């Protein structure tokens, strides 16, 4: 499992009433060609990951997403 996670970097974690933002962010990333993974920790946290090689592009897309929402 360690090899799998070495390829991915977490770019956003949300909890509580903001959990749906992770799903919307995943759709935004995928529409722009990024591969994503979502992990759930307990009942209250969701985290979205992108490939390390795409981290810079994800940062730009994340900033644009935050401006819209």
URBELHU-V279002 format. One record per pair of residues at least 12 apart in sequence whose C-alpha atoms are under 6 Angstrom apart, sorted by the first residue. I is the first residue (numbers start at 1). J is the second residue. If there is no record, write none. Layout:
i=<I I>
j=<J J>
This chain:
i=<7 7 8 8 8 8 9 9 9 10 10 11 12 12 13 13 14 14 15 15 16 36 36 37>
j=<51 52 49 50 51 52 49 50 52 48 49 49 47 48 46 47 45 46 44 45 44 49 50 49>
